[in-house]
Amino acid sequence: MQQGWANRPCMTDLPKTFEPGPIEARWYAHWEATGQFRPERKDAEPFTIVMPPPNVTGSLHIGHALDNTLQDVLVRRARMQGKDALWVVGTDHAGIATQMVVERQLGERQQKRTDFSRDDFVAKVWEWKAESGGQITRQLRRLGASCDWANERFTMDEGFSAAVTRVFVELHKRGRIYRDKRLVNWDPKFQTAISDLEVETREQAGKFWTLRYPLADGSGHIEVATTRPETMLADMAVAVHPEDARYAALVGKQIRLPITGRLIPIVADEHADPELGSGAVKVTPGHDFNDFEVGKRAGIRPADMLNMLDASAHICQTADGLIPEEMLGLERFEARRRVVERLEADGVLVKVEDRTIATPLGDRSGVVIEPWLTDQWYVDVKPLAERVVAATRAGEIKVVPDSWSKTWFNWLEGIQPWCVSRQLWWGHRIPAWYDEAGEPFVAMTLEEAQAQAGDDRPLRQDEDVLDTWFSSALWPFATLGWPGNEAEVARHYPNDVLISGFDILFFWDARMAMQGLEFMDEVPWSTLYLHGLVRDSAGQKMSKSKGNTVDPLGLIDKYGADALRFTMAAMESQGRDIKLDEKRVEGYRNFATKLWNAARFLQMNGVGASTSIEAPNATLPVNRWIIGEVVETLTKLNRAFAEYRFDGMADAIYHFTWGSFCDWYVELVKGAWDKETKAVAAWAFDQILVMLHPFMPFITEELWHAMGERPYDLILARWPEPKASVDATAKAEIDGLVEVVAGVRTLRAELNVPWTASLVPHVIGGGPELIERLTRGAATLARMAKVEAPVEADAAPAGSAQIVAGGATIAFPLGDAIDLDAEKARLTKAVEAAAKERDSLAARLGNPAFAERAKPEAVAKARADHDARAAEAERLQAALARLG
């Protein structure tokens, strides 16, 4: 007996109306309860994929809906192929985000983190996680994600934490991790370092101050300009270009800095641009990334660089004690105002200009980021990145779409040391202990650190935690039980594919590749698939401030998870951004309804569940044709899966289901439900359910059981292997009939030919084979298009409308069916109106002023309207041409 079969929900007759909500809740609970997301298949070929772990603080957004739909499509198909399909699921502890949530809750009770000990605060975070940290995993179930929930992981799990500590210690032993004093991006709100990737640069209104710095010997002055005048309190030099003749005699001289009186040198450095401003720049190595490098080149050691800000970005005294007392303790922007006032009062403020400034902001805090000089832990990632580059160039990692390869290589080849320490309480605490002299001992435990120290000197553990991305970089192998659990690791590492948004290409994807090669000596996955962003229907990036975000749970409530999933797959076109229009979701809900009604129609005609996995024997052309259509659809589908063409997958199964099966096959066999046809219809419908299941799992499972008794649930059915081929003769015959019926229906609609009028086809130049085919299909043509028996002709009779089908012209004398002259006049007028509107829109689009000044959405709408009017004019012109 198939696992889970005994407890499956009872079958019921299909109601007239398709209501997805109850179906989805019932089937998901059944699948999970009976362990069907990870059936026991120890001897089967493994297929492994890891879900990018969502933040434990998160809730399902439309990006998650896209990302996880694509993964689920792949894993459901692999499971149906009989593979040991493992979809690793879990959540990330999300250091800053989670600490923010808990601190905000404390603030609501007039408490703050520092009211508690570190251990007590961390305990409160664990309490929050137990109570509220599972929201997003519950929401992923609503989407239909068939993950291995029985082995759900968390980046702060005991086993996972042990892996993180092991990697840090090993990297330190290998010389890859070190402690250094460098500038970091400092977030004054959270009082922690953040990575370059967590900094958002935005254009903001600002000012450009030009200052006059006097030479110490009183012989003159030099002008510098800055967007951050407060930092002059920690200036340590002024730089000029070594080839700037204006300043050649000043290099090496001293400047007496305004306000502080500090003596600083004029140095030569190519960072100074002679063409920019005065050509001289102030150098504050403790507070600017470029100045840090200039300072080092000038011989200033990082340990000697001056720091004028505390962790909350308030003014603190520099090591030389020269900042005036009245400046100390000022918030940085208040300090800016006071410094400018003092410079103006001292007569050294030359001018102030309005400028638009590229300003770095924390992506979570929203405050201006300060470059801040501090001791942090760094990973020397360059050697690790070189291995990733080599592996990618050797074809061990395939980036899909290939257009992202250049970005991948550029970042890896220009990579800088990775600052991995964060000044937080929630996270993996750095496994380093210090003695009273500040010497660090890196070890798995305090006992091991004590053994390294070699005596009983007191040791204190580093207060910092690791960057969240450091732990998630181990996801492909640490989730499998590494270190240890060698059998599971060997079976499921490397993974098969990673589905990722391009926005975490460097945050996560590249770091996984680096750590995987470093610790497993293999790439973590053979294919890296990068999808685009989901934008609104006008192509705008979604944001709460714009009010254009889309709630995927709201769409699921309204249209069902299957409709949303199919929309995501159908619109995913290898990395291109998706313009999400709710009408598309509504359209695929209609597709689900079409499938539902097809099942009801089959049931009413005595068609039930198929008893065959292979295609049944068939003699009738229409049945041999639909079998061939299944074979062709499966070929297209399998090819699209092999190429990761999600839109191609959806297109193949959609057009077969709606077009070939529902619109044509069901109509072609109407009223002729013999035993063979029932068997073929049952088999073909089963193939639809199986092929469609990865995209629309809920409705397909429901219909699978509604069609009759089954020995197993659809989720574990075999992926189609029809063991059949395309019958070319049957295909030519049925495709020919379909072509004629479609042509006649179009003709009737365009020319207003009433259905009461029976039409006689006059075949011109088709040969006897076409005549014979139309004669054999006369009954079908009469029923579906009200067309009489064919007549062979040398030319079209007068007053005929024409179509092209089967390589021949078929003319239909319209006689008294319509007023030909009136119809020609109507079509001529309609063609002219459509063409006039088309040309008007073309002129607007061709106007450079419109393209430059109009909103992007207005330009996009005009372009869409132009295309629609052009297509309409072409269609109407073709209809007019039919009348001769």
C-alpha positions in Angstrom: 0.0 0.0 0.0 1.3 3.5 -0.9 2.3 5.5 2.2 -0.6 7.7 3.4 -3.3 6.0 1.4 -5.1 4.5 4.3 -5.7 7.9 5.9 -6.5 10.0 2.8 -9.6 12.2 2.8 -12.8 10.5 1.7 -13.9 11.0 -1.9 -16.9 13.1 -2.6 -18.8 14.1 -5.8 -17.5 17.3 -7.3 -19.7 20.2 -6.5 -20.7 22.6 -9.3 -18.5 25.4 -8.0 -14.8 25.2 -7.4 -13.8 26.6 -4.0 -10.1 26.3 -3.4 -9.9 27.2 0.3 -11.2 24.1 1.9 -9.5 21.9 -0.6 -6.1 23.4 0.1 -6.4 23.2 3.9 -7.5 19.6 3.8 -4.9 18.2 1.3 -2.0 20.0 2.8 -2.8 18.7 6.3 -3.1 15.2 4.9 0.2 15.3 2.9 2.1 16.6 5.9 0.5 14.3 8.5 1.2 11.2 6.3 4.9 12.1 5.6 4.5 12.4 1.8 6.8 15.3 1.4 9.7 13.0 2.2 8.8 9.4 1.5 11.3 6.7 2.5 13.5 6.2 -0.6 17.0 5.2 0.6 18.0 3.5 -2.6 16.6 6.1 -5.0 18.6 8.8 -6.8 18.8 11.9 -4.5 17.5 15.3 -5.5 18.3 18.0 -3.0 17.4 21.7 -2.9 17.7 24.1 0.0 15.2 26.9 0.7 16.9 30.3 1.3 16.0 30.4 5.0 13.6 33.3 5.6 14.1 35.5 8.6 12.4 34.1 11.7 10.8 37.6 12.0 9.4 37.5 8.5 6.1 37.1 6.9 5.3 35.8 3.4 5.8 38.5 0.8 5.4 38.2 -3.0 9.1 37.6 -3.4 8.9 34.5 -1.2 5.8 33.4 -3.2 7.9 33.4 -6.4 11.0 31.9 -4.9 9.3 29.1 -3.1 6.8 28.3 -6.0 9.8 27.7 -8.3 11.5 25.5 -5.8 8.3 23.5 -5.1 7.7 23.0 -8.8 11.2 21.4 -9.1 10.9 19.3 -6.0 7.4 18.0 -6.7 8.4 16.8 -10.1 11.6 15.2 -8.8 9.5 13.3 -6.2 7.1 12.1 -9.0 10.2 10.9 -10.9 10.8 8.5 -8.0 13.8 10.4 -6.6 14.7 10.8 -3.0 13.6 14.5 -3.1 14.8 16.5 -0.1 13.7 20.1 0.2 15.6 21.5 3.2 13.6 24.0 5.1 14.3 26.3 8.0 14.6 29.8 9.3 17.4 32.3 9.9 17.9 33.8 13.3 18.3 37.2 11.6 20.5 39.0 14.2 19.6 42.6 13.8 16.0 42.1 12.7 15.1 39.8 15.6 16.9 41.9 18.2 14.9 44.9 16.8 11.6 43.1 17.3 12.3 42.1 20.9 13.8 45.5 21.8 10.7 47.1 20.4 8.5 44.9 22.5 10.5 45.8 25.6 10.1 49.5 24.7 6.4 49.1 24.8 6.8 48.1 28.4 9.2 51.1 29.1 12.1 48.7 29.2 15.4 48.4 27.3 17.9 45.7 26.5 20.5 47.0 28.9 18.0 46.6 31.8 18.8 42.9 31.5 21.8 40.7 31.6 22.9 39.4 28.2 21.8 35.9 29.1 18.4 37.1 30.3 17.9 39.2 27.1 18.8 36.2 24.9 16.3 34.1 26.9 13.6 36.6 26.1 14.5 36.3 22.4 14.1 32.5 22.6 10.7 33.0 24.3 9.6 35.3 21.4 10.9 32.8 18.9 8.8 30.0 20.5 5.7 32.1 20.5 5.8 34.2 17.4 8.7 33.0 15.3 6.8 30.4 13.1 4.5 32.8 11.3 6.3 32.5 7.9 6.5 28.7 8.0 2.8 28.6 8.6 2.3 30.9 5.6 4.6 28.8 3.4 2.2 25.9 4.0 -0.6 28.0 2.7 1.4 28.4 -0.5 1.7 24.6 -0.8 5.5 24.3 -0.1 6.2 20.6 0.2 9.3 20.9 2.4 10.8 18.3 4.7 9.1 19.8 7.7 10.0 16.9 9.9 13.6 18.0 9.8 13.1 21.8 9.9 16.3 23.6 10.8 17.1 26.9 12.6 20.4 28.7 12.3 20.7 28.8 16.1 19.9 25.1 16.6 22.4 23.4 18.8 23.8 21.3 16.0 23.9 24.1 13.5 25.6 26.4 16.1 28.3 23.8 16.6 28.9 23.8 12.8 29.2 27.6 12.9 31.8 27.5 15.7 33.7 24.8 14.0 34.0 26.8 10.8 35.1 29.9 12.6 37.8 28.0 14.5 39.0 26.2 11.4 39.2 29.3 9.3 41.2 30.9 12.1 43.6 28.0 12.2 44.0 28.2 8.4 44.9 31.9 8.6 41.6 32.9 6.9 40.2 34.7 9.9 42.0 37.5 11.7 41.3 40.6 13.9 42.1 44.0 12.6 41.5 47.7 13.2 39.8 49.1 10.1 37.0 51.3 9.1 33.6 49.7 9.0 30.1 50.8 8.1 28.8 51.7 11.6 25.1 51.9 12.3 24.7 54.4 15.2 21.1 53.3 15.9 21.9 49.6 16.4 25.5 50.4 17.4 27.0 47.6 15.3 29.0 47.2 12.2 27.1 46.3 9.0 28.3 45.1 5.7 28.6 47.1 2.4 25.7 45.0 1.2 23.5 46.2 4.0 24.0 49.9 3.1 21.6 51.7 0.8 22.9 54.7 -0.9 20.3 57.4 -1.6 20.5 60.9 -3.2 19.7 63.5 -0.6 19.8 67.3 -0.4 23.0 68.4 1.3 25.6 71.1 1.3 29.2 71.6 0.2 31.3 73.7 2.6 34.6 75.2 1.5 37.1 75.9 4.4 40.3 77.9 4.6 43.1 76.1 6.6 46.0 78.4 7.6 49.6 77.3 7.2 51.3 76.9 10.6 54.1 79.3 9.6 51.6 82.1 8.8 52.7 82.3 5.2 49.3 81.6 3.7 46.5 79.1 3.6 45.0 76.3 1.6 41.3 75.7 0.8 39.5 72.4 1.2 35.9 71.4 0.7 33.7 68.8 2.5 30.2 67.5 2.8 30.8 66.6 6.5 32.5 69.6 8.1 32.2 68.1 11.6 34.8 65.5 10.7 37.5 68.3 10.6 37.7 67.8 14.4 39.6 64.6 13.6 41.5 65.8 10.5 45.1 64.4 10.3 46.4 65.8 7.0 45.6 67.7 3.8 46.3 65.9 0.5 47.3 67.4 -2.8 48.1 65.6 -6.1 51.8 65.0 -6.5 51.8 66.5 -10.0 49.8 69.6 -9.0 52.3 72.4 -9.5 50.2 74.9 -7.4 51.0 73.0 -4.3 54.4 71.4 -5.0 56.2 73.9 -2.6 53.7 73.2 0.2 54.1 69.4 0.4 55.6 68.6 3.8 54.5 71.9 5.4 52.2 72.0 8.5 48.7 73.4 8.8 47.3 74.6 12.1 43.8 73.2 12.1 41.0 75.6 13.0 39.0 75.0 16.2 41.4 72.2 17.5 44.7 73.9 16.8 46.1 70.5 15.7 49.2 70.6 13.5 48.7 68.4 10.5 50.9 67.9 7.4 50.3 68.5 3.7 50.9 65.2 1.9 51.1 64.3 -1.8 48.6 61.6 -2.8 46.9 60.7 -6.1 43.6 60.6 -4.4 43.5 64.4 -4.6 41.9 65.5 -7.9 43.4 68.7 -9.3 40.3 69.3 -11.3 37.9 69.0 -8.4 37.4 72.1 -6.3 40.7 73.6 -5.1 42.5 70.3 -5.8 43.2 69.9 -2.0 41.3 67.5 0.2 41.1 67.2 4.0 42.1 63.8 5.3 40.2 62.2 8.2 41.4 58.6 8.1 39.3 57.5 11.1 36.1 58.6 9.5 36.3 58.1 5.7 37.1 55.0 3.7 39.2 56.9 1.0 41.0 58.9 3.7 41.8 55.7 5.6 43.8 54.5 2.6 45.4 57.9 2.1 46.4 58.0 5.8 48.0 54.5 5.5 49.9 55.6 2.5 51.1 58.7 4.4 52.5 56.4 7.1 49.7 56.8 9.7 49.1 53.5 11.5 45.4 52.5 12.0 46.1 52.4 15.7 47.1 56.0 15.7 44.2 57.3 13.6 42.0 59.7 15.5 38.4 58.8 16.4 36.0 61.6 17.2 32.7 59.7 17.6 31.3 57.3 20.1 29.2 54.3 19.2 26.0 56.4 19.1 27.6 59.0 16.8 28.1 61.6 19.5 31.3 63.7 19.7 34.0 62.2 22.0 37.5 63.3 22.8 40.3 62.4 20.4 43.5 60.8 21.7 45.3 64.1 21.5 42.7 65.8 23.6 42.3 68.8 21.3 38.5 68.9 20.8 37.0 71.8 22.7 35.0 70.9 25.8 31.8 72.6 24.5 31.8 70.2 21.5 32.0 67.0 23.5 28.8 64.9 23.8 27.1 66.7 20.8 25.0 64.5 18.4 26.8 64.4 15.1 24.4 66.7 13.1 24.2 69.2 16.0 28.0 69.1 16.0 28.0 69.9 12.3 25.9 73.0 13.0 28.1 74.2 15.8 31.3 73.5 13.9 30.0 75.6 10.9 29.0 78.4 13.2 32.5 78.4 14.8 34.3 78.3 11.4 32.2 81.2 10.2 32.9 83.1 13.4 36.6 82.5 13.0 36.5 83.7 9.4 37.6 80.5 7.8 34.3 79.5 6.1 34.8 80.5 2.5 31.4 79.5 1.0 28.5 77.1 1.2 26.9 75.5 -1.8 23.7 73.3 -2.2 24.5 69.8 -3.4 22.8 66.5 -3.9 24.8 64.1 -1.8 24.9 60.3 -2.2 24.2 59.4 1.4 24.7 55.9 2.9 21.8 54.6 5.0 21.3 51.4 7.0 18.9 49.2 5.2 17.1 48.3 8.4 17.7 51.3 10.7 17.3 54.0 8.0 19.9 56.2 9.7 23.0 57.7 8.1 25.9 55.2 8.3 29.2 56.4 9.7 32.6 55.1 8.7 34.0 54.2 12.1 37.4 52.9 13.2 37.2 49.9 15.3 38.6 46.4 16.0 36.6 43.7 14.2 37.0 40.1 13.0 37.6 39.7 9.2 37.6 36.8 6.8 40.3 36.9 4.1 37.8 35.7 1.4 40.0 36.4 -1.6 41.5 32.9 -1.7 38.0 31.4 -1.2 36.6 33.5 -3.9 39.3 32.5 -6.3 38.2 28.9 -5.9 34.6 29.8 -6.7 35.7 31.7 -9.9 37.8 28.7 -11.0 35.0 26.3 -10.3 32.5 28.4 -12.3 34.8 28.8 -15.2 35.4 25.1 -15.2 31.6 24.5 -15.5 31.1 23.1 -12.0 28.7 25.9 -11.3 26.3 27.0 -14.0 24.8 30.4 -13.6 21.3 30.7 -15.1 20.6 33.0 -16.8 24.1 33.4 -18.1 23.6 37.2 -18.2 24.4 37.2 -14.4 27.8 35.5 -14.9 29.6 38.8 -15.5 28.2 40.3 -12.3 29.1 37.1 -10.4 32.7 37.2 -11.7 33.2 40.9 -11.2 32.2 40.8 -7.5 34.2 37.7 -6.7 37.3 39.0 -8.5 37.2 42.3 -6.8 36.2 41.0 -3.3 37.4 42.7 -0.1 37.9 41.3 3.4 34.6 40.4 5.0 33.9 41.9 8.4 32.0 39.2 10.2 31.7 40.6 13.8 28.6 42.3 14.9 28.0 44.2 18.1 24.7 42.5 19.1 23.6 40.1 21.8 21.5 37.8 19.6 23.5 35.5 17.4 26.4 33.1 17.4 28.9 34.5 19.9 32.4 34.7 18.5 34.4 31.7 19.9 37.4 33.9 21.1 38.5 34.5 24.6 40.9 37.3 25.8 43.3 37.5 28.6 43.9 40.7 30.6 46.4 41.9 28.0 43.8 41.5 25.2 45.4 38.5 23.5 42.7 36.4 21.8 42.5 32.6 22.0 40.2 31.1 19.4 38.7 27.7 20.3 35.6 25.6 20.3 35.2 26.0 24.1 36.5 28.0 27.1 38.3 24.9 28.2 40.2 24.6 24.9 41.0 28.3 25.0 42.3 27.9 28.6 44.5 25.1 27.4 45.8 27.4 24.6 46.6 30.0 27.2 48.7 27.4 29.0 47.8 28.6 32.6 44.9 29.6 34.7 44.9 33.2 33.8 41.3 34.6 33.7 39.7 34.7 30.2 36.7 36.6 29.0 34.7 35.7 25.8 34.4 38.2 23.0 31.2 40.2 23.4 30.4 40.2 19.6 28.4 37.8 17.5 28.9 36.7 14.0 27.2 38.3 10.9 24.0 36.4 10.2 25.3 35.6 6.7 28.3 33.8 8.1 26.1 31.1 9.5 23.7 30.9 6.6 26.7 30.4 4.3 26.9 26.9 5.7 23.3 26.1 5.0 23.8 23.5 2.2 25.9 21.2 4.4 25.3 22.2 8.0 21.6 21.5 7.6 22.5 17.9 6.7 24.2 17.3 10.1 27.8 18.4 9.3 30.1 17.9 11.1 29.1 14.3 11.5 26.3 12.4 9.9 28.6 11.6 7.1 26.1 9.3 5.2 23.5 12.0 4.9 26.0 14.7 4.0 27.6 12.4 1.3 24.1 11.6 -0.1 22.7 15.1 -0.4 25.8 17.3 -0.8 26.3 18.9 -3.3 22.7 20.0 -3.8 21.2 19.9 -7.3 20.2 23.5 -7.8 19.8 26.8 -5.9 16.9 29.0 -6.6 17.7 32.5 -5.5 16.7 36.1 -6.1 19.6 38.1 -7.6 19.4 40.5 -4.7 21.1 38.0 -2.4 23.7 36.9 -5.0 26.6 38.3 -2.8 24.9 38.2 0.6 24.3 34.5 0.4 24.9 32.7 -2.9 28.6 33.6 -3.3 29.4 33.0 0.4 27.8 29.5 0.2 30.0 28.7 -2.8 33.1 29.9 -0.9 32.4 28.0 2.3 31.2 24.9 0.4 34.5 24.6 -1.5 36.5 25.5 1.6 35.0 22.8 3.9 33.5 20.2 1.6 35.9 20.6 -1.3 33.0 20.6 -3.7 30.6 23.3 -5.0 27.4 23.4 -3.0 25.2 23.1 -6.1 25.7 22.5 -9.8 23.2 25.2 -11.0 22.6 28.6 -9.6 19.2 29.9 -10.9 18.6 33.6 -10.4 15.1 35.0 -10.8 14.0 38.6 -11.0 12.0 40.9 -8.8 8.3 41.0 -8.6 7.1 44.5 -9.5 3.7 46.0 -9.7 1.6 46.0 -12.9 3.3 49.2 -14.1 6.7 47.8 -13.6 7.4 49.9 -10.4 9.4 48.3 -7.6 7.1 47.5 -4.7 7.4 49.4 -1.5 5.2 50.3 1.5 5.8 54.0 0.9 4.4 53.7 -2.6 1.4 51.7 -1.4 1.9 49.2 -4.2 2.9 46.1 -2.3 0.9 42.9 -3.0 0.0 40.5 -0.2 0.3 37.0 -1.5 -1.9 35.7 1.3 -4.6 38.1 0.2 -4.3 36.7 -3.4 -4.5 33.1 -2.0 -7.6 34.0 -0.1 -9.2 35.5 -3.2 -8.1 33.2 -6.0 -6.5 30.1 -4.3 -2.8 29.1 -3.9 -2.9 27.2 -7.2 -3.8 30.3 -9.2 -1.0 32.3 -7.6 1.6 29.5 -8.0 0.7 29.1 -11.7 1.0 32.9 -12.2 4.4 33.0 -10.6 5.7 30.1 -12.8 4.1 31.4 -16.0 5.6 34.9 -15.6 9.1 33.8 -14.6 11.3 34.2 -17.6 14.9 33.5 -16.6 15.8 36.5 -14.5 13.5 39.2 -16.0 11.5 41.1 -13.5 7.8 40.2 -13.2 5.1 42.8 -13.7 2.4 41.3 -11.5 -1.1 42.1 -12.6 -3.9 40.7 -10.4 -5.8 40.0 -13.6 -3.3 37.3 -14.4 -4.0 35.6 -11.1 -7.7 35.9 -11.8 -7.1 34.4 -15.3 -5.3 31.3 -13.8 -8.1 30.9 -11.3 -10.4 30.7 -14.4 -8.0 28.1 -15.7 -8.5 26.0 -12.5 -12.2 26.4 -12.9 -12.0 25.2 -16.5 -10.1 22.1 -15.3 -12.8 21.5 -12.6 -15.6 21.8 -15.1 -13.8 19.4 -17.5 -13.6 16.8 -14.8 -17.3 17.2 -14.1 -18.1 16.9 -17.8 -16.0 13.7 -18.0 -17.8 12.2 -15.0 -21.2 13.0 -16.5 -20.1 11.0 -19.6 -19.0 8.0 -17.7 -15.2 8.8 -17.7 -13.4 7.9 -14.5 -9.9 7.2 -13.3 -7.6 5.6 -15.8 -6.3 2.1 -15.1 -3.2 2.5 -17.3 0.0 4.4 -16.9 0.9 3.7 -20.5 -1.2 5.1 -23.3 -4.2 2.9 -24.2 -4.5 1.2 -27.6 -6.5 3.4 -29.9 -7.9 3.1 -33.4 -9.9 6.3 -33.9 -7.9 9.2 -35.3 -9.2 11.6 -32.7 -7.9 9.3 -29.9 -4.6 8.7 -31.6 -4.3 12.4 -32.0 -4.8 13.3 -28.3 -2.3 10.6 -27.3 0.2 12.3 -29.6 -0.6 15.7 -28.2 0.2 14.3 -24.7 3.5 13.0 -26.0 4.4 16.3 -27.6 3.4 18.3 -24.5 5.4 16.1 -22.2 8.4 16.5 -24.5 8.1 20.3 -24.3 7.6 20.2 -20.6 10.6 18.0 -19.9 12.8 20.2 -22.2 11.6 23.3 -20.3 12.5 21.6 -17.0 15.9 20.7 -18.3 16.5 24.3 -19.3 14.9 25.9 -16.2 12.3 27.7 -18.4 9.5 28.0 -16.0 7.4 30.1 -18.4 7.9 27.4 -21.0 6.7 24.7 -18.6 3.6 26.7 -17.7 2.9 27.5 -21.4 3.2 23.9 -22.5 0.8 22.4 -19.9 -1.6 25.4 -20.1 -2.1 25.3 -23.8 -2.5 21.5 -23.9 -5.0 21.5 -21.1 -7.1 24.5 -22.1 -6.7 24.2 -25.9 -6.0 20.7 -27.1 -8.0 18.8 -24.4 -10.8 21.0 -23.1 -11.5 23.1 -26.2 -10.9 20.6 -28.9 -10.7 17.0 -27.8 -13.8 17.1 -25.6 -15.8 18.8 -28.4 -14.5 16.5 -31.1 -15.6 13.4 -29.2 -18.9 14.9 -28.0 -21.7 12.4 -28.3 -19.4 9.5 -29.2 -18.3 8.2 -25.9 -17.5 4.6 -26.8 -15.3 2.3 -24.7 -12.1 3.3 -26.4 -12.8 7.0 -26.2 -13.6 6.8 -22.5 -10.4 4.9 -21.8 -8.3 7.4 -23.8 -10.1 10.4 -22.3 -9.5 9.0 -18.8 -5.8 8.4 -19.5 -5.3 11.9 -21.1 -7.0 13.6 -18.2 -4.8 11.7 -15.8 -1.7 12.9 -17.7 -2.9 16.5 -17.3 -3.3 16.0 -13.6 0.2 14.5 -13.2 1.9 17.1 -15.4 0.0 20.0 -13.8 0.5 18.8 -10.2 3.9 20.5 -9.6 2.3 23.8 -10.5 -1.2 23.4 -9.1 -1.0 20.7 -6.5 -4.2 21.2 -4.7 -6.8 21.1 -7.4 -5.0 18.3 -9.2 -4.9 16.1 -6.0 -8.6 16.7 -5.5 -9.6 15.8 -9.1 -7.2 12.8 -9.0 -9.4 11.2 -6.3 -12.7 12.6 -7.6 -12.2 10.6 -10.9 -12.2 7.2 -9.1 -10.4 5.0 -6.6 -6.6 5.3 -6.6 -3.9 3.1 -5.1 -1.9 6.2 -4.1 -2.1 10.0 -3.8 -1.2 12.1 -6.8 1.7 13.7 -5.0 3.5 10.3 -5.2 2.2 9.4 -8.7 4.8 8.6 -11.4 5.8 11.3 -13.8 4.4 10.5 -17.2 6.1 7.9 -19.4 3.4 7.3 -22.0 5.4 4.8 -24.1 3.7 6.1 -27.2 4.5 8.2 -30.2 2.9 10.9 -32.3 0.7 9.4 -35.1 1.5 11.6 -38.0 -1.6 10.6 -40.0 -4.0 11.2 -37.1 -2.3 14.4 -36.3 -2.6 15.7 -39.9 -6.3 14.7 -40.0 -7.4 16.2 -36.7 -5.2 19.3 -36.9 -6.7 19.9 -40.4 -10.3 19.7 -39.0 -9.3 21.9 -36.1 -7.8 24.4 -38.5 -11.0 24.5 -40.6 -13.3 24.8 -37.6 -11.2 27.6 -36.0 -11.1 29.4 -39.4 -14.8 29.2 -39.9 -15.6 30.4 -36.4 -13.3 33.4 -36.8 -14.8 34.1 -40.2 -18.3 34.0 -38.7 -17.3 36.3 -35.8 -15.5 38.9 -38.0 -18.0 39.1 -40.8 -21.1 38.7 -38.6 -22.2 35.6 -40.3 -25.1 34.1 -38.3 -25.0 30.5 -37.0 -28.3 29.8 -38.7 -26.4 30.1 -42.0 -24.9 26.8 -43.2 -21.7 27.2 -45.2 -20.5 25.1 -48.2 -16.7 24.8 -48.4 -15.2 25.2 -51.9 -11.7 23.7 -51.8 -9.3 25.3 -54.3 -6.0 23.6 -55.0 -6.2 21.2 -52.1 -6.0 17.9 -53.9 -8.1 14.8 -53.3 -6.5 14.0 -49.9 -7.8 17.2 -48.4 -11.3 16.6 -49.9 -11.2 13.1 -48.5 -10.2 14.3 -45.1 -12.9 17.0 -45.0 -15.5 14.4 -46.2 -14.5 12.0 -43.4 -14.9 14.8 -40.9 -18.1 16.1 -42.4 -20.2 15.2 -39.4 -17.7 16.9 -37.0 -17.6 20.0 -39.2 -21.4 20.2 -39.4 -21.7 19.9 -35.7 -18.9 22.2 -34.7 -18.9 24.9 -37.5 -22.2 24.2 -39.4 -20.2 23.4 -42.5 -21.6 21.2 -45.2 -19.8 18.6 -47.4 -16.8 19.9 -49.3 -16.9 20.9 -53.0 -13.8 20.9 -55.2 -13.5 24.2 -57.2 -11.0 25.9 -59.5 -11.8 29.4 -58.2 -13.7 31.1 -55.5 -17.3 31.7 -56.3 -18.5 35.3 -56.3 -19.5 36.7 -52.9 -17.3 34.3 -51.0 -15.2 34.7 -47.9 -12.0 32.7 -47.8 -9.7 31.0 -45.3 -6.5 29.1 -45.7 -6.3 25.6 -44.2 -4.4 22.5 -44.9 -2.3 24.4 -47.4 -5.3 25.2 -49.6 -7.8 28.0 -50.0 -11.3 27.3 -48.9 -14.0 29.7 -50.1 -17.4 29.9 -48.5 -20.1 31.6 -50.7 -22.1 33.8 -48.3 -25.1 34.3 -50.6 -27.8 35.9 -48.5 -26.1 35.2 -45.2 -24.9 38.8 -45.0 -25.0 42.1 -46.9 -21.6 42.0 -48.5 -21.5 45.7 -49.4 -22.6 46.8 -45.9 -20.1 44.4 -44.3 -17.2 45.7 -46.5 -18.1 49.3 -45.6 -18.2 48.4 -41.9 -14.9 46.7 -42.0 -13.3 49.5 -44.0 -14.4 52.1 -41.5 -13.2 50.0 -38.6 -9.8 49.4 -40.2 -9.4 53.2 -40.8 -10.4 54.0 -37.2 -7.9 51.5 -35.7 -5.1 52.6 -38.1 -5.7 56.3 -37.2 -5.5 55.6 -33.5 -2.4 53.3 -34.1 -0.6 56.1 -36.1 -1.5 58.7 -33.5 0.0 56.6 -30.7 3.1 55.9 -32.9 3.6 59.7 -33.4 3.3 60.3 -29.6 5.8 57.5 -28.9 8.1 58.9 -31.6 8.2 62.3 -29.9 11.3 62.6 -27.8 9.6 65.0 -25.4 6.9 62.5 -24.5 9.4 59.7 -23.9 11.6 61.9 -21.7 8.9 63.7 -19.7 6.1 61.3 -19.3 6.0 58.9 -16.4 7.3 55.4 -17.3 3.9 53.8 -16.7 2.3 56.3 -19.1 4.9 55.4 -21.8 4.3 51.7 -21.2 0.6 52.2 -21.5 0.9 54.1 -24.8 3.2 51.4 -26.2 0.7 48.7 -25.1 -2.2 50.6 -26.6 -0.3 51.1 -29.9 0.4 47.4 -30.1 -3.2 46.6 -29.5 -4.5 49.0 -32.1 -1.9 47.8 -34.6 -3.0 44.2 -34.0 -6.7 45.2 -34.4 -6.0 47.0 -37.6 -4.2 44.0 -39.0 -7.0 41.6 -37.9 -9.7 43.8 -39.5 -7.7 44.2 -42.7 -7.4 40.4 -42.9 -11.2 40.1 -42.4 -11.8 42.6 -45.2 -9.4 40.7 -47.4 -11.5 37.6 -46.9 -14.3 39.2 -48.8 -12.1 39.8 -51.9 
